[in-house]
């Protein structure tokens, strides 16, 4: 029976007036959205231990709500997903899909693809062509064995099946690579470049398939006109729209003090207009949004603002609706009998064989090792949202019937699900560096008391969250820098820690990391703007007598410590400097911004497992207060109570004793005649520092009123820019102190938590492993 949409009302009069909200469009859409979000998020939580991407949970959530599972109950479907609500749900989901494809286009960097080299492009071509031909052969077979498919024209079915088997989901692959710590390896970089090229080729093929499907019942000239119009649209976008969007991006940069709201709205309108144009041509609205995304300049402020404005709403709210609408069309019950399930196994086998074999063979031709080549093939076999888009278009154009649609959907789920465990089983990169048995300390290795020809270079890994803490970290590095060419050289590895999320901005950070290089290779490309953090350290490295190398670690916070510890071992650093999870804002406000407990746990995991010394840097604008008087040296205090950590702090302080730093050592003396080995080591360390650095001011304080009070008085005095302490001290007085930040130790916690203290704090801990 035909539905009378003219009588459909948007909102109800309310339950109190006897009106059922679920019989009206808008209240029902709200309930459907809530249900979809709950199911997809719950499944994502269950699949998280298996390290599966969120897209798997969203696809399975859609299938679960559809006729394959819960939808088998007709009352459930009639109440929550009645047939009259389908066009409304799909329209809202299509808006989300339109803007998501715009974000995908925004993520793809054509310049980066062009620079990816012959190897990546050859691997991508092999990864497309072989599975495409396999798909063509499969289409001939399925057209005969699946009931109803013989009514579909050969050209459309061949192209659609070939595209479905040859696609690689670029956004999903990027997140899997990050999860497996492969983003910055050779395999990861090759896979990213090949997948990006694969995405472009797949969209071209899909546009061809849609054009053929549109003209299947009309004159063949219609398909030709659709293709010509589509090519004309792409040329128009890249030759006329792209320069205009470059101009818009420049107008929205920090160099122009303009309100960019109008330009943001103009861009969003451009997405909708581009979608309308391609839909009018006869391809699909999503192609217009995707091509328009390619015209936006990559890596600049404008792209970041656009992404920030729309990604959470689109990816978090609207996109799951698309998966649900797709799942409502997927009926696994249509796959009945041994023959049908054998066909599922055949489709999965053909898909995996074509993609993996094609990639593997070409990778081997380029002399890539066997394991890496096989892992590359498995990675390129990743499907995802793009695959579902292809299948939904095929179903919409009557090319795929219910059974074929369900088979190919299961193939997409299986191939994506198998990627992570298969790569983990096949490829074990040199990421798991075997930790050295001997802990790496500052003491003895880089001591200024050693003759110059016997000193090793001091290697420090300095981690940073964002641009706000860069000036203070540079001031700290500058303080440690060698005073003369006769001192032991300093090499600093700067690591920008970026949390990996499901947001598109994480993928944009991947592009920047690839441009900046890994491991620690500085590439200055003309016309390519660098990130603020690498640019700042690059400028300092050219002026100071310090070797600076930088990289970006993009990882989930639950595994961020692996990135840090890997570099610490691979570069044999003696000290890792971690930013405290509370960051200083401005000197006028004197406030600390809390970044959250997740960052705190990252620090705790590094402290407990690092095989070298670790320093936590509580930054309160170190060095910024004395910038107005450039000749004024920084004042640094070492609060020395005794113990291995305090001796390491003293060793670090020995590097600071030069003309740009006034170093003061405050040794706390307790009324105790007890003499032990630790006390002898403490006295020897202090004596050695005083002998080698006559400019060091040495103060002995007899502690009678409590060490905590002494520490607070030093912090409140305002005399020092930086106070350095060891994490653990040989002091029973502080044992009962209630710690707010246990990772800082007793004295560090007091200095970081007490109000009114403006000095920055550096808390140093010797390695807890291997001792």
C-alpha positions as CSV (number, residue, x, y, z in Angstrom):
1,X,0.0,0.0,0.0
2,X,1.4,3.4,-0.9
3,X,2.2,5.7,2.0
4,X,0.5,9.1,2.2
5,X,3.5,11.3,3.1
6,X,1.4,14.5,3.0
7,X,-0.4,13.5,6.2
8,X,2.9,12.8,8.1
9,X,3.5,15.2,10.9
10,X,6.9,16.3,12.2
11,X,6.1,16.5,16.0
12,X,3.4,15.2,18.3
13,X,1.0,17.0,20.6
14,X,2.4,15.0,23.6
15,X,1.6,11.9,25.5
16,X,-0.7,13.8,27.9
17,X,-3.0,14.6,25.0
18,X,-3.1,10.9,24.0
19,X,-0.6,11.3,21.1
20,X,2.1,8.7,20.6
21,X,5.4,10.5,19.8
22,X,6.7,7.4,18.0
23,X,4.0,8.0,15.3
24,X,5.7,11.3,14.3
25,X,8.8,11.9,12.4
26,X,11.0,14.0,14.7
27,X,10.4,12.2,18.1
28,X,10.9,8.8,16.4
29,X,14.2,10.1,14.8
30,X,15.4,11.1,18.3
31,X,14.6,7.6,19.7
32,X,16.2,5.9,16.7
33,X,19.4,8.0,17.1
34,X,19.7,7.3,20.8
35,X,19.2,3.5,20.2
36,X,21.8,3.5,17.4
37,X,24.4,5.4,19.5
38,X,23.9,3.1,22.5
39,X,24.3,-0.1,20.5
40,X,27.3,1.1,18.5
41,X,29.1,2.5,21.6
42,X,28.4,-0.6,23.6
43,X,29.8,-2.9,20.9
44,X,32.8,-0.6,20.5
45,X,33.5,-1.0,24.2
46,X,33.2,-4.8,23.9
47,X,35.6,-4.9,20.9
48,X,38.2,-2.5,22.3
49,X,40.3,-5.3,24.0
50,X,40.5,-6.9,20.5
51,X,42.0,-3.6,19.2
52,X,39.3,-3.4,16.5
53,X,38.5,0.0,14.9
54,X,35.2,1.7,15.8
55,X,33.8,1.1,12.3
56,X,33.5,-2.6,13.0
57,X,31.3,-1.9,16.0
58,X,29.1,0.5,14.0
59,X,28.7,-2.0,11.1
60,X,27.8,-4.8,13.5
61,X,25.5,-2.5,15.4
62,X,23.6,-1.7,12.2
63,X,23.3,-5.4,11.3
64,X,22.2,-6.2,14.9
65,X,19.3,-3.7,14.7
66,X,18.3,-4.8,11.2
67,X,16.3,-7.9,10.0
68,X,19.3,-10.1,10.7
69,X,18.8,-10.0,14.5
70,X,16.5,-7.7,16.5
71,X,14.6,-6.8,13.3
72,X,13.4,-10.3,13.0
73,X,10.8,-9.3,15.5
74,X,8.2,-7.6,13.4
75,X,6.8,-5.6,16.4
76,X,10.3,-4.2,17.1
77,X,10.6,-3.0,13.5
78,X,7.1,-1.7,13.3
79,X,7.5,0.4,16.5
80,X,11.1,1.7,16.2
81,X,11.9,1.4,12.5
82,X,8.6,1.5,10.5
83,X,8.9,1.7,6.8
84,X,7.6,5.3,6.6
85,X,10.5,6.5,8.7
86,X,13.2,5.0,6.4
87,X,13.4,7.9,4.0
88,X,13.8,10.3,6.9
89,X,16.5,8.3,8.7
90,X,18.4,7.8,5.4
91,X,18.1,11.5,4.5
92,X,19.7,12.6,7.9
93,X,22.3,9.8,7.5
94,X,23.1,11.0,4.0
95,X,23.8,14.5,5.3
96,X,26.3,13.0,7.7
97,X,27.8,10.9,4.9
98,X,28.1,13.9,2.7
99,X,30.2,15.8,5.2
100,X,32.2,12.7,6.2
101,X,33.2,12.2,2.6
102,X,34.2,15.9,2.6
103,X,36.4,15.1,5.6
104,X,37.9,12.2,3.8
105,X,38.8,14.5,0.9
106,X,40.2,16.9,3.4
107,X,42.4,14.1,4.8
108,X,43.8,13.1,1.5
109,X,46.9,15.1,0.5
110,X,47.4,15.0,-3.3
111,X,50.9,16.5,-3.0
112,X,51.8,13.8,-0.4
113,X,50.5,11.1,-2.8
114,X,52.5,12.6,-5.7
115,X,55.7,12.5,-3.5
116,X,55.1,8.9,-2.3
117,X,57.2,7.5,-5.1
118,X,57.1,4.7,-7.6
119,X,57.0,1.9,-5.1
120,X,53.9,3.0,-3.3
121,X,52.0,3.8,-6.5
122,X,53.0,0.5,-8.1
123,X,51.9,-1.4,-5.0
124,X,48.6,0.5,-5.0
125,X,48.0,-0.3,-8.7
126,X,48.7,-4.0,-8.1
127,X,46.4,-3.9,-5.1
128,X,43.6,-2.5,-7.3
129,X,44.1,-4.3,-10.6
130,X,44.4,-7.9,-9.5
131,X,41.4,-7.9,-7.1
132,X,39.4,-6.0,-9.7
133,X,40.0,-8.7,-12.2
134,X,39.2,-11.3,-9.6
135,X,36.0,-9.4,-8.9
136,X,35.1,-9.4,-12.6
137,X,35.5,-13.2,-12.7
138,X,33.5,-13.5,-9.5
139,X,30.7,-11.4,-11.0
140,X,30.4,-13.8,-14.0
141,X,29.9,-16.7,-11.5
142,X,27.5,-14.9,-9.1
143,X,25.4,-13.7,-11.9
144,X,24.6,-17.3,-12.7
145,X,24.2,-18.8,-9.2
146,X,22.4,-16.0,-7.3
147,X,18.8,-15.7,-8.1
148,X,17.9,-12.3,-9.7
149,X,21.4,-11.1,-10.5
150,X,21.0,-12.3,-14.1
151,X,18.7,-9.4,-14.7
152,X,21.5,-6.9,-14.1
153,X,23.5,-5.7,-17.0
154,X,27.1,-7.1,-17.3
155,X,29.0,-3.8,-17.4
156,X,27.4,-2.4,-14.1
157,X,27.7,-5.7,-12.2
158,X,31.3,-6.3,-13.3
159,X,32.5,-2.8,-12.3
160,X,30.6,-2.8,-9.0
161,X,31.9,-6.2,-7.9
162,X,35.4,-5.3,-9.0
163,X,35.4,-2.0,-7.1
164,X,33.9,-3.7,-4.0
165,X,36.8,-6.2,-3.9
166,X,39.6,-3.7,-4.7
167,X,38.8,-0.9,-2.3
168,X,41.1,-0.1,0.7
169,X,39.6,2.1,3.4
170,X,42.1,4.8,4.0
171,X,40.7,6.3,7.2
172,X,40.2,2.9,8.8
173,X,43.7,1.7,7.8
174,X,45.3,4.8,9.3
175,X,43.8,4.1,12.7
176,X,44.7,0.4,12.5
177,X,48.3,1.3,11.7
178,X,48.4,3.7,14.7
179,X,46.9,1.1,17.0
180,X,49.6,-1.4,15.9
181,X,52.5,1.2,16.2
182,X,53.2,1.0,12.5
183,X,52.4,4.5,11.4
184,X,55.9,5.7,11.2
185,X,57.5,2.4,10.0
186,X,58.4,1.7,6.4
187,X,55.4,-0.7,6.2
188,X,53.1,2.0,7.6
189,X,54.3,4.8,5.4
190,X,54.0,2.6,2.2
191,X,50.6,1.4,3.2
192,X,49.3,4.9,3.9
193,X,50.6,6.3,0.5
194,X,49.3,3.3,-1.4
195,X,45.9,3.4,0.3
196,X,45.5,7.1,-0.4
197,X,46.2,6.5,-4.1
198,X,43.9,3.4,-3.9
199,X,41.1,5.6,-2.6
200,X,41.4,8.1,-5.5
201,X,41.4,5.3,-8.0
202,X,38.5,3.5,-6.3
203,X,36.3,6.7,-6.4
204,X,37.1,7.1,-10.1
205,X,36.0,3.5,-10.8
206,X,32.9,3.9,-8.6
207,X,31.9,7.1,-10.5
208,X,32.3,5.0,-13.7
209,X,30.1,2.3,-12.2
210,X,27.4,4.7,-11.1
211,X,27.4,6.4,-14.5
212,X,27.0,3.0,-16.2
213,X,24.2,2.1,-13.8
214,X,22.4,5.4,-14.4
215,X,22.3,4.8,-18.1
216,X,21.6,1.1,-18.0
217,X,17.9,1.4,-19.1
218,X,18.5,4.3,-21.5
219,X,20.7,5.1,-24.4
220,X,24.4,4.4,-24.0
221,X,25.0,8.0,-24.8
222,X,23.6,8.9,-21.4
223,X,26.4,7.2,-19.6
224,X,28.9,8.9,-21.8
225,X,27.4,12.3,-21.1
226,X,27.4,11.5,-17.4
227,X,31.1,10.6,-17.5
228,X,32.0,13.7,-19.5
229,X,30.0,15.9,-17.1
230,X,31.8,14.3,-14.1
231,X,35.2,14.9,-15.6
232,X,34.2,18.5,-16.3
233,X,33.1,18.9,-12.7
234,X,36.4,17.6,-11.4
235,X,38.4,19.9,-13.7
236,X,36.2,22.9,-12.6
237,X,36.9,22.1,-8.9
238,X,40.6,21.7,-9.3
239,X,41.3,24.6,-11.6
240,X,38.8,27.3,-10.4
241,X,37.5,26.3,-7.0
242,X,40.9,25.2,-5.6
243,X,42.6,28.6,-6.1
244,X,39.6,30.3,-4.5
245,X,39.8,28.0,-1.5
246,X,43.5,28.7,-1.2
247,X,42.6,32.4,-1.0
248,X,39.9,31.7,1.6
249,X,42.4,29.7,3.7
250,X,44.9,32.6,3.6
251,X,42.3,35.1,4.7
252,X,41.5,32.8,7.7
253,X,45.1,32.5,8.8
254,X,46.5,34.1,11.9
255,X,48.1,36.8,9.8
256,X,44.7,38.4,9.1
257,X,42.6,39.6,12.0
258,X,39.3,38.5,10.5
259,X,36.2,36.8,11.8
260,X,36.2,33.5,9.8
261,X,32.6,32.5,10.5
262,X,31.5,33.7,7.1
263,X,34.2,31.7,5.4
264,X,33.3,28.6,7.4
265,X,29.7,28.9,6.4
266,X,30.7,29.5,2.8
267,X,32.7,26.3,2.8
268,X,29.9,24.2,4.3
269,X,27.6,25.6,1.7
270,X,30.2,24.6,-0.9
271,X,30.0,21.0,0.3
272,X,26.2,20.9,-0.1
273,X,26.4,22.7,-3.5
274,X,29.0,20.3,-4.8
275,X,26.9,17.3,-3.7
276,X,23.9,18.8,-5.4
277,X,25.9,19.3,-8.6
278,X,27.1,15.7,-8.9
279,X,23.7,14.4,-8.0
280,X,22.3,16.5,-10.8
281,X,24.9,15.1,-13.1
282,X,23.8,11.6,-12.2
283,X,26.8,10.2,-10.3
284,X,26.1,10.6,-6.6
285,X,26.1,13.5,-4.1
286,X,29.0,12.1,-2.1
287,X,31.4,12.5,-5.1
288,X,30.9,16.2,-5.1
289,X,31.6,16.5,-1.4
290,X,34.7,14.3,-1.7
291,X,36.2,16.3,-4.6
292,X,35.4,19.6,-2.9
293,X,37.4,18.3,0.1
294,X,40.4,17.8,-2.1
295,X,40.4,21.5,-3.0
296,X,40.9,22.6,0.6
297,X,44.6,23.4,1.4
298,X,46.1,20.7,3.7
299,X,47.9,21.3,7.0
300,X,46.9,24.9,7.5
301,X,44.8,26.6,10.2
302,X,41.8,26.7,8.0
303,X,41.7,23.0,7.5
304,X,42.1,22.4,11.2
305,X,39.3,24.8,12.0
306,X,37.0,23.2,9.5
307,X,37.7,19.7,10.9
308,X,37.2,20.9,14.5
309,X,33.9,22.4,13.7
310,X,32.2,19.4,12.0
311,X,34.1,16.2,12.8
312,X,32.6,15.4,16.2
313,X,29.0,16.1,15.1
314,X,29.4,14.2,11.9
315,X,31.5,11.2,13.0
316,X,30.0,10.9,16.4
317,X,26.3,11.4,15.7
318,X,25.3,11.3,12.1
319,X,27.6,8.7,10.7
320,X,26.4,5.9,12.9
321,X,23.0,6.6,11.5
322,X,24.3,5.6,8.1
323,X,25.6,2.3,9.4
324,X,22.3,1.6,11.0
325,X,20.4,2.4,7.8
326,X,22.8,0.1,6.0
327,X,22.3,-2.6,8.6
328,X,18.5,-2.3,8.3
329,X,19.0,-3.4,4.6
330,X,21.2,-6.3,5.5
331,X,19.4,-9.5,6.0
332,X,21.8,-12.4,6.8
333,X,18.7,-14.7,6.8
334,X,18.7,-14.3,3.0
335,X,21.9,-16.4,3.0
336,X,20.4,-19.9,3.4
337,X,21.8,-23.3,2.9
338,X,25.2,-24.8,2.4
339,X,25.5,-23.4,-1.1
340,X,24.9,-19.8,0.0
341,X,27.4,-20.0,2.9
342,X,29.9,-21.6,0.6
343,X,29.4,-18.6,-1.7
344,X,30.2,-16.3,1.3
345,X,33.4,-18.2,1.9
346,X,34.3,-18.0,-1.8
347,X,33.7,-14.2,-2.0
348,X,35.9,-13.7,1.2
349,X,38.6,-16.0,-0.2
350,X,38.7,-14.3,-3.6
351,X,38.7,-10.8,-2.0
352,X,41.6,-11.7,0.3
353,X,43.6,-13.6,-2.3
354,X,43.4,-10.9,-4.9
355,X,44.3,-8.0,-2.6
356,X,47.0,-9.7,-0.6
357,X,48.5,-11.6,-3.6
358,X,48.7,-8.5,-5.8
359,X,50.2,-6.3,-3.1
360,X,52.6,-9.1,-2.0
361,X,54.0,-9.8,-5.4
362,X,54.8,-6.2,-6.3
363,X,56.2,-5.5,-2.8
364,X,58.6,-8.5,-3.3
365,X,59.6,-7.0,-6.7
366,X,60.7,-3.9,-4.9
367,X,62.9,-6.0,-2.6
368,X,60.7,-5.6,0.5
369,X,61.2,-8.5,2.9
370,X,58.7,-11.4,2.8
371,X,57.1,-10.6,6.2
372,X,56.8,-6.9,5.5
373,X,55.3,-7.6,2.0
374,X,52.8,-10.1,3.5
375,X,51.8,-7.6,6.2
376,X,51.4,-4.9,3.6
377,X,49.0,-7.1,1.7
378,X,46.9,-7.8,4.7
379,X,46.8,-4.1,5.6
380,X,45.7,-3.1,2.1
381,X,42.9,-5.6,2.4
382,X,41.2,-3.4,5.0
383,X,37.6,-2.4,4.1
384,X,35.2,-0.2,6.1
385,X,32.9,2.7,5.5
386,X,33.9,3.2,1.8
387,X,33.0,-0.5,1.1
388,X,29.6,0.0,2.6
389,X,29.1,3.2,0.6
390,X,29.8,1.2,-2.6
391,X,27.4,-1.6,-1.5
392,X,24.6,0.8,-0.6
393,X,24.9,2.6,-4.0
394,X,24.9,-0.8,-5.7
395,X,21.7,-1.8,-3.8
396,X,20.1,1.6,-4.5
397,X,20.8,1.3,-8.2
398,X,19.3,-2.2,-8.2
399,X,22.6,-3.8,-9.1
400,X,22.9,-5.9,-5.9
401,X,19.9,-7.8,-4.6
402,X,19.4,-8.6,-0.9
403,X,21.5,-11.8,-0.9
404,X,24.4,-10.4,-2.8
405,X,24.3,-7.2,-0.6
406,X,24.4,-9.4,2.6
407,X,27.3,-11.5,1.3
408,X,29.4,-8.5,0.4
409,X,28.6,-6.8,3.7
410,X,29.8,-9.9,5.6
411,X,33.0,-9.9,3.4
412,X,33.7,-6.3,4.4
413,X,33.2,-7.0,8.1
414,X,35.4,-10.1,8.0
415,X,38.3,-8.6,6.0
416,X,38.4,-5.5,8.3
417,X,38.2,-7.7,11.5
418,X,41.0,-10.0,10.4
419,X,43.5,-7.1,9.7
420,X,44.7,-6.4,13.2
421,X,45.2,-10.0,14.5
422,X,46.7,-11.1,11.1
423,X,49.3,-8.3,11.0
424,X,50.2,-9.0,14.7
425,X,50.8,-12.6,13.8
426,X,52.7,-12.0,10.6
427,X,54.8,-8.9,11.2
428,X,56.9,-8.3,14.3
429,X,58.7,-5.0,13.6
430,X,61.8,-3.9,15.4
431,X,59.6,-1.8,17.6
432,X,60.1,-4.0,20.7
433,X,63.6,-3.0,21.3
434,X,65.3,-5.3,23.9
435,X,66.1,-3.2,26.9
436,X,69.7,-3.0,27.9
437,X,70.6,-4.8,31.1
438,X,72.5,-1.9,32.6
439,X,70.4,1.1,33.6
440,X,71.4,4.4,31.9
441,X,72.2,7.1,34.4
442,X,73.6,10.6,34.2
443,X,76.0,9.8,37.0
444,X,79.4,8.9,35.7
445,X,78.5,8.7,32.0
446,X,78.4,12.4,31.2
447,X,79.9,13.8,34.3
448,X,81.7,17.1,33.9
449,X,84.5,15.8,36.1
450,X,85.5,13.3,33.4
451,X,88.2,14.3,30.9
452,X,86.6,15.8,27.8
453,X,88.0,13.0,25.5
454,X,86.3,10.3,27.7
455,X,82.9,11.8,28.0
456,X,80.0,10.5,25.9
457,X,77.5,12.8,24.4
458,X,74.5,13.5,26.6
459,X,71.3,12.3,25.0
460,X,67.9,13.6,26.3
461,X,64.4,12.7,25.1
462,X,62.2,15.7,25.7
463,X,58.4,15.2,25.4
464,X,55.9,18.0,24.8
465,X,52.1,18.2,24.6
466,X,51.6,21.3,22.6
467,X,53.1,24.7,21.5
468,X,52.3,26.3,24.9
469,X,55.1,24.5,26.7
470,X,57.8,24.9,24.0
471,X,59.4,28.1,25.2
472,X,60.0,26.7,28.7
473,X,61.4,23.5,27.3
474,X,63.7,25.4,25.1
475,X,64.9,27.4,28.1
476,X,65.5,24.2,30.0
477,X,67.5,22.7,27.1
478,X,69.4,25.9,26.7
479,X,70.4,25.8,30.4
480,X,71.7,22.2,29.9
481,X,73.5,23.1,26.7
482,X,77.4,22.8,26.8
483,X,79.1,26.0,27.8
484,X,82.0,25.5,25.4
485,X,83.2,23.2,22.7
486,X,85.3,21.3,25.2
487,X,82.2,20.1,27.1
488,X,80.5,16.9,26.2
489,X,78.0,17.4,23.4
490,X,74.2,17.5,23.9
491,X,71.8,15.7,21.6
492,X,68.1,16.3,22.2
493,X,65.3,14.2,20.7
494,X,62.0,16.2,20.9
495,X,58.8,14.1,20.7
496,X,55.4,15.8,20.3
497,X,52.9,13.5,22.0
498,X,49.5,13.5,20.2
499,X,46.6,11.5,21.4
500,X,45.1,9.3,18.6
501,X,41.3,9.5,18.5
502,X,38.6,8.6,15.9
503,X,38.6,12.2,14.9
504,X,39.8,13.2,11.4
505,X,42.3,15.6,13.0
506,X,44.3,12.6,14.1
507,X,44.7,11.6,10.4
508,X,45.8,15.1,9.5
509,X,48.5,14.7,12.2
510,X,49.6,11.6,10.4
511,X,50.3,13.6,7.3
512,X,52.3,16.1,9.2
513,X,54.3,13.4,10.9
514,X,55.2,11.9,7.5
515,X,56.3,15.3,6.2
516,X,58.4,15.9,9.3
517,X,60.1,12.6,8.9
518,X,60.9,9.6,11.1
519,X,63.0,8.7,12.9
520,X,64.1,12.3,13.6
521,X,64.8,13.5,10.1
522,X,64.3,17.2,9.5
523,X,62.9,18.0,6.1
524,X,62.6,21.6,5.1
525,X,60.4,21.7,2.0
526,X,59.9,25.0,0.2
527,X,56.3,26.1,0.2
528,X,55.4,23.6,2.9
529,X,54.6,25.2,6.3
530,X,56.0,23.3,9.2
531,X,54.3,22.8,12.5
532,X,54.9,25.3,15.2
533,X,56.7,22.8,17.5
534,X,59.3,21.5,15.0
535,X,59.8,25.0,13.6
536,X,60.6,26.4,17.1
537,X,63.1,23.7,17.9
538,X,64.6,23.9,14.4
539,X,65.2,27.6,14.9
540,X,66.8,27.1,18.3
541,X,69.0,24.2,17.0
542,X,70.5,26.4,14.3
543,X,71.5,29.1,17.0
544,X,72.5,26.9,20.0
545,X,75.2,24.4,20.2
546,X,72.7,21.5,20.5
547,X,71.8,18.8,18.0
548,X,68.0,18.8,17.8
549,X,65.9,16.0,16.3
550,X,62.1,15.9,16.4
551,X,59.2,13.6,15.6
552,X,55.5,13.2,16.4
553,X,54.2,10.2,18.3
554,X,50.5,9.6,17.5
555,X,49.1,7.0,19.7
556,X,46.2,6.1,22.1
557,X,47.1,7.3,25.6
558,X,46.8,3.7,26.9
559,X,49.9,2.8,24.8
560,X,51.6,6.1,24.5
561,X,54.4,4.9,26.9
562,X,55.4,2.3,24.3
563,X,56.3,5.1,21.9
564,X,58.3,7.0,24.5
565,X,60.2,3.9,25.8
566,X,61.0,2.7,22.3
567,X,62.7,5.9,21.4
568,X,64.5,6.0,24.7
569,X,65.9,2.5,24.1
570,X,66.6,3.0,20.4
571,X,68.5,6.2,20.9
572,X,70.1,5.1,24.2
573,X,69.1,8.3,26.0
574,X,70.1,8.9,29.6
575,X,67.2,11.1,30.6
576,X,63.6,11.4,29.5
577,X,61.9,14.7,30.3
578,X,58.1,14.3,30.6
579,X,55.6,17.2,30.9
580,X,53.5,17.2,34.0
581,X,49.8,16.6,33.4
582,X,49.1,20.1,34.7
583,X,50.3,22.9,32.5
584,X,51.0,26.5,33.3
585,X,48.8,29.0,31.4
586,X,50.0,32.6,31.8
587,X,52.1,34.4,34.4
588,X,49.3,36.9,35.1
589,X,46.8,34.1,35.9
590,X,49.3,31.8,37.7
591,X,46.9,28.9,37.0
592,X,47.6,25.3,36.1
593,X,45.5,23.7,33.4
594,X,44.7,20.0,34.2
595,X,45.1,17.8,31.1
596,X,43.4,14.9,32.8
597,X,44.3,11.6,34.6
598,X,45.0,9.8,31.3
599,X,48.1,11.9,30.7
600,X,49.0,11.3,34.4
601,X,48.9,7.6,33.9
602,X,51.2,7.9,30.8
603,X,53.8,9.5,33.1
604,X,53.3,6.9,35.8
605,X,53.8,4.0,33.3
606,X,57.0,5.6,31.9
607,X,58.4,6.1,35.4
608,X,57.8,2.5,36.4
609,X,59.2,0.9,33.3
610,X,61.9,3.2,31.9
611,X,65.5,1.8,31.9
612,X,67.0,5.3,32.2
613,X,66.5,8.4,34.4
614,X,63.2,10.2,34.1
615,X,62.4,13.8,34.9
616,X,58.9,15.3,35.4
617,X,58.8,18.9,34.4
618,X,56.3,21.0,36.3
619,X,56.4,24.2,34.1
620,X,55.3,27.5,35.5
621,X,56.8,29.6,32.7
622,X,60.5,28.7,33.2
623,X,62.7,31.5,32.0
624,X,59.8,33.7,30.8
625,X,60.0,36.1,33.8
626,X,63.6,37.0,32.9
627,X,63.2,37.4,29.2
628,X,62.9,41.2,29.5
629,X,66.4,41.3,30.9
630,X,68.3,39.1,28.5
631,X,71.6,39.5,30.4
632,X,70.1,38.3,33.7
633,X,71.0,34.6,34.3
634,X,68.4,32.1,35.3
635,X,68.5,31.1,38.9
636,X,68.3,27.4,39.7
637,X,68.2,25.7,43.1
638,X,68.9,22.0,43.8
639,X,67.3,20.9,47.1
640,X,69.5,18.0,48.2
641,X,68.4,15.6,50.9
642,X,70.3,12.5,49.9
643,X,69.7,9.3,48.1
644,X,70.2,8.0,44.5
645,X,67.6,10.3,43.0
646,X,69.0,13.3,44.7
647,X,72.5,12.4,43.5
648,X,71.1,12.1,39.9
649,X,69.5,15.6,40.4
650,X,72.9,16.9,41.5
651,X,74.6,15.3,38.4
652,X,72.0,17.0,36.2
653,X,72.7,20.3,38.0
654,X,76.3,20.0,37.2
655,X,75.4,20.6,33.5
656,X,73.7,23.8,34.5
657,X,76.7,25.5,36.2
658,X,77.7,28.0,33.5
659,X,77.4,31.7,32.8
660,X,73.7,31.8,31.8
661,X,72.6,29.9,35.0
662,X,73.3,30.8,38.7
663,X,73.1,27.4,40.5
664,X,72.5,27.1,44.2
665,X,72.7,23.8,46.1
666,X,70.8,23.7,49.3
667,X,71.8,20.7,51.4
668,X,69.5,19.8,54.2
669,X,71.4,18.5,57.3
670,X,69.5,16.5,59.9
671,X,70.7,16.0,63.5
672,X,72.0,12.5,63.0
673,X,75.4,11.1,63.7
674,X,74.6,7.9,61.8
675,X,77.1,7.3,59.0
676,X,76.2,4.8,56.2
677,X,77.2,4.0,52.7
678,X,74.4,6.2,51.2
679,X,75.5,9.1,53.3
680,X,79.1,8.7,52.1
681,X,78.0,8.7,48.5
682,X,75.9,11.8,49.1
683,X,78.9,13.7,50.6
684,X,81.2,12.5,47.8
685,X,78.8,13.7,45.1
686,X,78.4,17.2,46.7
687,X,82.2,17.5,47.2
688,X,82.8,16.6,43.5
689,X,80.3,19.1,42.3
690,X,81.8,21.9,44.4
691,X,85.3,21.0,43.3
692,X,84.5,21.1,39.6
693,X,82.2,24.1,39.7
694,X,83.5,26.8,41.9
695,X,80.7,29.2,40.8
696,X,78.1,27.1,42.5
697,X,76.6,28.6,45.6
698,X,76.5,26.1,48.4
699,X,74.2,26.4,51.4
700,X,73.8,24.0,54.3
701,X,70.6,24.2,56.2
702,X,70.1,22.4,59.5
703,X,66.5,21.2,59.4
704,X,64.7,21.6,62.7
705,X,61.2,22.7,61.7
706,X,60.6,20.1,59.1
707,X,61.9,19.5,55.6
708,X,58.4,20.2,54.0
709,X,58.5,23.7,55.5
710,X,62.0,24.3,54.1
711,X,60.9,23.2,50.6
712,X,57.9,25.5,50.7
713,X,60.0,28.4,51.9
714,X,62.4,28.0,49.0
715,X,59.5,27.9,46.5
716,X,57.7,30.9,48.0
717,X,60.9,33.0,48.2
718,X,60.6,33.8,44.5
719,X,64.4,33.7,44.1
720,X,64.5,30.8,41.8
721,X,63.2,30.1,38.3
722,X,63.6,26.4,38.7
723,X,63.9,24.0,41.7
724,X,65.4,20.5,41.1
725,X,64.7,17.7,43.4
726,X,65.0,13.9,43.5
727,X,61.8,11.9,43.6
728,X,62.7,9.6,46.6
729,X,64.7,11.0,49.5
730,X,66.4,9.3,52.4
731,X,63.9,10.8,54.9
732,X,61.5,9.1,57.2
733,X,59.8,12.4,58.1
734,X,57.9,12.6,54.8
735,X,56.7,9.0,54.9
736,X,53.3,9.9,56.2
737,X,52.8,12.9,53.9
738,X,49.5,12.5,51.9
739,X,50.5,12.7,48.2
740,X,48.3,14.5,45.7
741,X,50.6,13.5,42.8
742,X,52.5,10.3,43.8
743,X,54.6,10.4,40.6
744,X,56.3,13.6,41.9
745,X,57.5,12.1,45.2
746,X,57.1,13.9,48.5
747,X,59.1,17.0,48.0
748,X,58.0,17.4,44.3
749,X,54.4,17.0,45.3
750,X,54.7,19.7,48.0
751,X,56.3,22.1,45.5
752,X,53.8,21.4,42.8
753,X,50.7,21.6,45.1
754,X,51.4,24.4,47.5
755,X,49.7,27.7,46.5
756,X,51.8,30.8,45.8
757,X,54.9,29.0,44.4
758,X,55.9,30.5,41.1
759,X,59.0,28.4,40.5
760,X,59.0,25.6,38.0
761,X,60.0,22.2,39.4
762,X,62.0,19.4,37.9
763,X,61.6,16.0,39.7
764,X,64.3,13.4,38.7
765,X,64.0,9.7,39.3
766,X,66.7,7.0,38.6
767,X,65.5,3.9,36.7
768,X,63.4,1.4,38.7
769,X,64.1,-1.5,36.4
770,X,67.3,-3.5,36.3
771,X,68.4,-2.3,39.7
